[in-house]
Amino acid sequence: MKLIVRWILLAAALLLVAHLYPGVEVKSFGTAMIAALVIGLFNALLRPILVLLTLPVTVLTVGLFLFVINAVMFYAAASVLGAGFNVNGFLAALIGSLIYSLCGMVIDVAMERMFPDR
């Protein structure tokens, strides 16, 4: 149940990103659900590999390169999905991923309060 609620909230967060920033476009809530799933899969499967491969650059930039990795995941999800989820360039992916990450943090805090671990 917790996973489904989080997925729905992240899809709503993606719609919020599209509403707040014109460089990100999401056609419908169904598209946002699929996009949130793809972003989650990319973050779970590809992000750890990218973080490991770019560790020297991440250390040199004091962790700021992780923002670039997040933007790449966001842009890659838009590239895979195509028609319903569009990101207009890398800067839009960077700003969109920042807003989406902030929403994700708020959602995680809310989820911990809604479903406390026992």
Secondary structure as UniProt FT lines:
FT   HELIX           2..20
FT   TURN            22..23
FT   STRAND          24..26
FT   HELIX           29..45
FT   HELIX           47..53
FT   HELIX           55..60
FT   TURN            61..64
FT   HELIX           65..81
FT   TURN            83..84
FT   STRAND          85..87
FT   HELIX           90..114
//
